[in-house]
Amino acid sequence: MINEPIIGRKSEQAELMRCYNSTRAEFVIIYGRRRVGKTFLVNHTLGQHLSFYYTGSHSAPKHRQLLRFAEALHNYGLSQKPVLKDWYDAMDALQLLISQLPSSSRKVIFLDEMPWMGGSNSEFVSALEDFWNTWAMLRSDICFVGCGSSTSWMVDHLIENQGGLHGRITSRVYLKPFTLGETEQFLRSKNCEWDRYQVAQCYMCFGGVPFYLNLLDTRLSLAQNIDMLYLNPGAVLHNEFSELYGALFGGNETYREVVKLLSQHHMGCTRQEISRSVKCQGGTLTKVLSNLINSDFIVAYNQYGNKKKGMIYRLTDMFTLFYFRFVENRSVLDSNVWQRMVNSPKVNAWQGLCFEIVALRHVENIKRALGLSAIETKSSTWRSSGKEGLQGTQIDLIIERADRIIHLCELKFSLEPLSITAEYEKKLRNRMALFRAETHTRKSLVTTFVTTYGVMQGKHSGIVNSQVTLDDLFYIEN
């Protein structure tokens, strides 16, 4: 059991405890991007109940994995360390270990980083299938928990298994990065006193990933931390991109090419645009996009009026975006580079883009702030077809209500309340007219601003029908 407090994850903890207290055999899969806290969740929730725990080793050959597995079996109570020739032997030895435990106790088996155990070797999965189908599932005292950071492997080999594990998974727990509110709670637990504007800036750099947030030295400013973790000589996260994508997707360069392309197009790209640029198509591209979505690196948004065709793919992983903007091509590292450029136009433009992504990741909070929790809604994006010389015009967030009202959302990050000028008002009215003309909608259109500190009252602020502020994005459901 880990004594360190856990932030959020209430529903995930409740599900794990439900499986632990179940009176049947449970096969639980926990998946999500690397560094998101999957192992911490299991150890914190079920650590004191573990009957066996083993973690796969990255890039270790099969014989090394089996040797370490045998050592773990011995450490957990098997009288003699077994000699394991293959994964079938390993599962037989695990069965022997569990059989020796008191019949009155619940047995929790936790295999962490399963993709590193199995890799491309089908023997591991086959042996696991045999272990579960011929023995474990027939008992009422087994709670098996499998975990892995390679979401694509977990989905392909376990969740969508068409062999012996088809239909055997009894519970799936998908762990996402922290929300803004959870990030604030995590930082407060580390005695960090940054205000919400700074927490939002922190979120733009580290994306609510617990491992990255835990590296912060809260005695320093945010700018100092960014220098220390990303840009200083020997910075901990300077090479994280290669390690992260290498661990998740191996040597497949297509994944890197797709996220790099999307980092260069803040409005996102369609599948056709991605296919043309990275020279990938068909089922291969489908798998790449699906795996990136499942790993929380990109998000696919419906275009307004199109149910399936014309999806817009957008890079939403803050770490990856920061890497391509400020780390990838920086050959010379020094200790104060971010502190010198923190107020530069380049950083301000990047923050504006990131705030759009933050808002898109907190759409449910936006709906709540607008009083739409009880109303059926659909969220989408929209691109102009380019008529009247306005090619590239886009609305990042559209919320369509069942009561025939459509919110056209404007997402803006600023250090103070936003002022609407005559030119800005004209732009918004022209965009609204263009949207109506191209979509042929007869529903009521309203302009909603999602900003840090709201919109300043003035001569042209009447264009704003409703507002959502940064504080609303921090809301956490109790």
C-alpha positions in Angstrom: 0.0 0.0 0.0 1.4 3.4 -0.9 1.0 6.1 1.7 1.3 9.0 -0.7 -2.2 10.5 -1.4 -3.8 9.8 -4.7 -5.3 12.6 -6.7 -8.6 12.1 -8.5 -9.1 8.5 -9.9 -12.2 8.0 -7.7 -14.2 6.0 -10.3 -11.1 4.0 -11.2 -10.4 3.1 -7.6 -14.0 2.2 -7.1 -13.9 -0.2 -10.0 -10.7 -1.9 -8.8 -12.3 -2.4 -5.4 -15.5 -3.7 -6.9 -13.4 -6.3 -8.8 -11.4 -7.1 -5.6 -14.6 -7.6 -3.6 -16.3 -9.6 -6.4 -17.3 -13.3 -5.7 -16.2 -14.4 -9.2 -12.9 -14.5 -11.1 -12.2 -11.0 -12.5 -9.9 -10.2 -15.5 -9.1 -6.5 -15.3 -7.2 -4.5 -18.0 -5.8 -1.1 -17.2 -4.4 0.9 -20.1 -3.5 4.5 -21.0 -0.5 6.5 -22.1 2.9 6.1 -20.6 3.6 8.1 -17.4 -0.1 8.6 -16.6 0.0 6.7 -13.2 -1.4 3.2 -14.0 1.0 1.3 -11.7 0.6 3.9 -8.9 -3.2 3.5 -9.1 -3.0 -0.3 -8.7 -0.4 -0.2 -6.0 -2.2 2.5 -4.1 -5.6 0.7 -4.3 -4.7 -3.0 -4.2 -1.0 -3.0 -3.0 -1.7 -4.5 0.4 -3.7 -7.4 -1.3 -1.2 -8.5 -3.9 -0.5 -12.2 -4.1 1.9 -11.8 -7.0 3.4 -8.8 -8.8 5.7 -8.8 -11.8 6.8 -6.0 -14.2 8.0 -6.6 -17.7 11.4 -5.2 -18.7 11.7 -3.0 -21.8 13.7 -4.6 -24.6 14.7 -7.6 -22.4 15.0 -10.9 -24.2 12.6 -13.7 -23.4 15.1 -15.7 -21.3 15.8 -12.6 -19.1 12.1 -12.0 -18.7 11.6 -15.6 -17.6 14.5 -15.5 -15.2 13.1 -12.4 -13.5 9.6 -14.0 -13.5 11.0 -17.0 -11.7 12.7 -14.8 -9.1 9.5 -13.0 -8.5 7.7 -16.3 -8.0 10.3 -17.4 -5.4 10.1 -14.0 -3.6 6.3 -14.3 -3.3 6.5 -17.7 -1.7 7.3 -20.5 -4.1 9.7 -22.8 -2.2 12.1 -23.4 -5.0 12.9 -21.0 -7.8 11.6 -22.7 -10.9 13.5 -23.2 -14.2 11.2 -21.7 -16.9 11.7 -22.7 -20.5 8.8 -20.7 -21.9 5.7 -18.7 -20.8 3.7 -21.9 -20.5 6.1 -23.0 -17.8 5.8 -19.5 -16.2 2.0 -19.7 -16.0 2.1 -23.2 -14.6 4.5 -22.0 -11.9 2.2 -19.1 -11.1 -0.7 -21.5 -10.8 1.3 -23.6 -8.4 2.1 -20.5 -6.3 -1.5 -19.3 -6.1 -2.7 -22.8 -5.3 -0.6 -22.9 -2.2 -2.3 -19.8 -0.7 -5.1 -20.0 1.9 -8.4 -20.8 0.2 -10.2 -18.2 2.2 -8.3 -15.2 0.8 -8.8 -13.3 -2.4 -5.8 -13.7 -4.7 -4.7 -10.6 -6.6 -2.3 -11.1 -9.5 -0.8 -8.0 -11.0 1.2 -8.2 -14.3 2.6 -4.8 -15.1 3.9 -3.7 -18.5 2.5 -6.8 -20.3 3.5 -5.5 -23.7 7.1 -5.7 -22.7 6.6 -9.3 -21.7 4.7 -10.3 -24.8 6.1 -8.0 -27.5 5.5 -9.5 -30.9 5.7 -13.0 -29.4 2.3 -14.7 -29.5 3.5 -17.4 -27.0 3.0 -15.1 -24.1 -0.6 -14.3 -25.0 -1.3 -18.0 -25.8 0.1 -19.0 -22.4 -2.0 -16.4 -20.6 -5.1 -17.6 -22.5 -4.3 -21.2 -21.3 -3.7 -20.0 -17.7 -7.0 -18.1 -17.6 -9.3 -20.5 -19.5 -8.2 -23.8 -18.0 -7.7 -22.7 -14.4 -8.1 -19.1 -13.2 -11.5 -18.3 -14.5 -12.9 -21.5 -12.9 -12.1 -20.2 -9.5 -14.0 -17.6 -7.5 -11.1 -16.1 -5.7 -8.9 -14.7 -8.5 -8.6 -11.0 -9.4 -6.1 -10.7 -12.3 -5.0 -7.2 -13.2 -3.1 -6.6 -16.4 -1.5 -3.3 -17.2 0.5 -1.7 -20.0 1.5 1.6 -21.5 1.5 0.5 -25.1 -2.2 1.1 -25.6 -2.1 -0.4 -29.1 -0.7 -3.7 -27.8 -3.3 -3.8 -25.0 -6.1 -3.2 -27.4 -4.9 -5.6 -30.1 -3.8 -8.5 -28.0 -6.2 -8.3 -25.0 -9.2 -6.0 -25.4 -10.0 -7.0 -29.0 -8.5 -10.5 -28.8 -10.3 -12.8 -31.2 -8.7 -16.0 -29.8 -8.9 -17.6 -26.4 -9.3 -14.3 -24.5 -12.3 -13.1 -26.6 -15.0 -12.1 -24.2 -12.9 -12.9 -21.1 -12.1 -9.4 -20.0 -14.5 -8.5 -17.2 -13.4 -4.9 -16.6 -11.5 -2.2 -18.5 -10.0 0.8 -16.8 -8.8 3.6 -19.2 -6.6 6.1 -17.3 -6.4 9.6 -18.8 -4.1 12.4 -17.9 -5.2 14.8 -15.1 -7.7 17.5 -15.9 -6.9 21.1 -15.0 -8.7 20.8 -11.6 -6.8 17.5 -10.8 -3.5 19.1 -11.9 -4.2 22.0 -9.4 -5.0 19.4 -6.7 -1.7 17.6 -7.4 0.3 20.7 -7.3 -1.3 21.8 -4.0 -0.4 18.4 -2.6 3.2 19.4 -3.4 2.8 22.7 -1.5 2.8 24.6 -4.8 1.0 28.0 -4.5 0.9 29.0 -8.2 -2.4 30.8 -9.2 -4.7 29.3 -11.7 -3.2 31.3 -14.6 0.2 29.7 -13.8 -1.4 26.3 -13.3 -2.9 26.6 -16.8 0.5 27.5 -18.2 2.0 24.5 -16.4 -0.7 22.3 -18.0 0.2 23.7 -21.4 3.8 22.5 -20.9 3.2 19.1 -19.1 -0.3 18.2 -20.1 -1.6 16.8 -16.8 0.8 13.8 -16.9 1.5 12.9 -13.2 5.1 11.7 -13.9 6.0 15.1 -15.4 4.2 17.1 -12.8 6.0 15.1 -10.1 9.4 16.3 -11.5 8.5 20.0 -10.7 10.5 21.8 -8.0 7.7 24.0 -6.6 10.3 26.2 -4.8 11.2 27.5 -8.3 9.1 29.5 -10.7 7.3 27.8 -13.6 9.8 29.4 -16.1 12.7 28.1 -14.1 11.2 24.6 -14.0 10.7 24.6 -17.8 14.4 25.5 -18.2 15.4 22.8 -15.7 13.3 20.0 -17.1 13.3 20.7 -20.8 16.1 23.1 -21.9 19.1 22.9 -19.6 22.1 20.7 -20.4 21.2 17.3 -19.1 17.5 18.2 -18.7 15.4 15.2 -17.6 12.8 15.5 -20.3 15.1 16.6 -23.2 15.1 13.1 -24.7 11.7 12.1 -23.5 10.1 12.3 -26.9 12.3 9.6 -28.4 11.9 7.4 -25.3 8.2 7.9 -25.2 7.4 7.2 -28.8 10.0 4.4 -29.0 8.5 2.6 -26.0 4.9 2.9 -27.3 5.3 2.5 -31.1 8.8 0.9 -31.5 10.7 2.1 -34.6 7.6 2.9 -36.6 8.4 6.4 -37.9 4.9 7.0 -39.2 3.7 7.8 -35.7 6.3 10.5 -35.4 5.6 11.8 -38.9 1.8 12.1 -38.1 2.3 14.0 -34.8 4.9 16.3 -36.4 2.6 17.1 -39.3 -0.3 17.9 -36.9 2.1 20.1 -34.7 2.5 22.3 -37.8 -1.2 22.6 -38.5 -3.0 24.1 -35.5 -6.3 23.8 -37.2 -5.8 20.1 -37.6 -5.8 17.9 -40.7 -8.2 15.6 -42.4 -7.3 11.9 -43.0 -6.8 12.7 -46.7 -4.4 15.5 -45.8 -2.4 13.3 -43.4 -2.3 10.5 -46.0 -0.9 12.8 -48.7 1.8 14.2 -46.4 3.1 11.1 -44.7 2.6 8.7 -47.6 0.5 6.3 -45.7 -3.0 5.1 -46.3 -5.6 2.3 -45.9 -5.6 0.0 -42.9 -2.0 1.1 -41.9 -3.1 4.7 -41.5 -6.3 3.7 -39.7 -4.2 1.8 -37.2 -1.7 4.6 -36.7 -4.5 7.2 -36.1 -6.4 4.8 -33.9 -3.4 4.0 -31.7 -2.5 7.7 -31.4 -6.1 8.5 -30.3 -6.1 5.6 -27.8 -2.8 6.9 -26.4 -4.3 10.4 -25.8 -1.9 12.0 -28.3 -4.4 13.2 -30.9 -8.2 13.7 -31.0 -10.6 13.3 -33.9 -13.3 15.9 -34.1 -16.5 15.7 -36.2 -16.9 18.5 -38.7 -20.3 20.2 -38.2 -22.9 18.6 -40.5 -20.7 15.5 -41.3 -21.3 12.4 -39.3 -18.3 10.4 -40.4 -16.5 11.9 -43.4 -14.2 14.8 -43.0 -13.0 14.2 -39.4 -10.4 16.7 -38.2 -7.4 15.2 -36.5 -5.7 17.5 -34.1 -2.6 17.1 -31.9 -3.7 17.5 -28.3 -0.8 16.1 -26.3 0.8 19.1 -24.7 4.2 17.5 -24.2 4.5 16.6 -27.9 3.4 20.0 -29.0 5.9 21.7 -26.6 8.7 19.4 -27.9 8.1 20.3 -31.6 7.8 24.0 -30.8 10.7 24.5 -28.5 12.9 21.4 -28.0 13.3 19.5 -31.3 15.6 21.8 -33.2 17.4 23.4 -30.2 21.0 22.2 -30.5 22.4 24.6 -27.9 21.0 24.3 -24.4 21.5 26.8 -21.6 20.1 27.4 -18.1 17.9 30.5 -18.7 16.5 30.2 -22.3 12.8 30.0 -21.4 13.1 32.7 -18.8 14.4 35.0 -21.5 11.7 34.1 -24.0 8.7 33.7 -21.7 7.0 36.9 -22.9 8.0 36.6 -26.6 5.5 36.6 -29.4 6.4 33.0 -30.2 5.5 31.9 -26.7 2.3 34.0 -26.6 1.2 32.5 -29.9 1.9 29.0 -28.6 -0.1 29.7 -25.4 -3.0 30.8 -27.5 -3.0 27.6 -29.4 -2.6 25.5 -26.2 -5.5 27.2 -24.6 -7.7 26.1 -27.4 -6.6 22.5 -26.8 -7.2 22.9 -23.0 -10.7 24.1 -23.7 -11.4 21.2 -26.1 -10.2 18.8 -23.4 -12.7 20.3 -20.9 -15.8 20.5 -23.0 -17.9 19.0 -20.3 -16.9 21.8 -18.0 -17.8 24.3 -20.6 -21.3 22.8 -21.0 -21.8 22.8 -17.3 -20.8 26.5 -17.0 -23.3 27.2 -19.8 -26.1 25.4 -17.9 -26.3 22.6 -20.5 -25.8 19.6 -18.3 -29.4 18.6 -18.6 -29.7 19.3 -22.3 -28.7 16.9 -25.1 -25.8 18.4 -27.0 -23.3 17.5 -29.8 -19.8 18.9 -30.0 -18.0 19.5 -33.3 -15.7 21.8 -35.2 -16.1 23.5 -38.6 -14.0 24.6 -41.5 -15.0 27.1 -44.1 -15.0 25.7 -47.6 -13.1 28.8 -48.7 -15.9 30.8 -50.3 -15.5 34.6 -50.6 -11.8 34.5 -50.1 -12.0 33.3 -46.5 -10.1 30.1 -46.9 -8.8 28.7 -43.5 -11.6 30.1 -41.4 -12.4 27.7 -38.7 -14.5 27.4 -35.5 -12.7 25.2 -33.1 -15.7 24.3 -30.9 -19.4 24.2 -31.8 -22.0 23.1 -29.3 -25.3 22.2 -30.8 -28.2 21.9 -28.5 -31.4 19.9 -28.8 -33.4 23.0 -28.3 -32.2 24.3 -31.7 -29.5 26.7 -30.4 -25.9 26.5 -31.6 -23.0 28.0 -29.6 -20.1 29.2 -31.8 -17.3 29.2 -29.3 -14.4 31.6 -29.4 -11.4 30.3 -27.4 -8.9 33.0 -26.2 -6.1 33.1 -23.7 -5.1 36.5 -22.3 -3.5 38.0 -19.2 -6.5 40.3 -18.6 -10.2 40.6 -19.5 -10.6 40.5 -23.3 -11.6 43.7 -25.1 -13.8 43.5 -28.2 -12.9 46.0 -30.8 -15.0 47.1 -33.7 -12.8 45.1 -36.1 -13.1 42.0 -33.9 -16.9 42.4 -33.7 -17.1 42.6 -37.5 -15.0 39.5 -37.9 -17.3 37.5 -35.6 -20.4 38.7 -37.3 -19.0 37.9 -40.8 -17.9 34.4 -39.6 -21.4 33.8 -38.2 -23.0 34.8 -41.5 -20.5 32.6 -43.4 -21.3 29.6 -41.1 -25.1 30.1 -41.7 -24.6 30.4 -45.5 -22.4 27.3 -45.8 -24.2 25.0 -43.4 -27.7 26.2 -44.4 -28.7 26.0 -40.7 -31.9 27.6 -39.5 -31.1 27.2 -35.9 -30.3 30.2 -33.6 -26.6 31.1 -33.5 -25.0 32.5 -30.4 -21.4 33.6 -29.7 -19.8 32.1 -26.6 -16.4 33.2 -25.4 -14.1 30.9 -23.4 -11.4 33.0 -21.9 -9.1 33.3 -18.9 -10.8 36.3 -17.3 -13.9 37.0 -19.3 -14.8 39.7 -21.7 -14.6 43.4 -20.8 -17.9 45.3 -21.0 -17.8 47.9 -23.8 -19.3 49.3 -27.0 -18.8 46.1 -29.0 -19.2 43.4 -26.3 -22.8 42.9 -27.1 -21.7 40.3 -29.7 -20.9 38.0 -26.8 -24.0 36.0 -25.7 -22.4 33.9 -23.0 -19.0 33.5 -21.3 -16.9 30.7 -19.7 -13.8 31.6 -17.7 -10.7 29.7 -16.7 -12.2 29.1 -13.2 -15.0 27.1 -14.9 -12.4 24.8 -16.6 -11.0 23.9 -13.2 -14.3 22.5 -11.9 -14.2 19.0 -10.5 -17.3 16.9 -10.0 -17.6 15.8 -6.4 
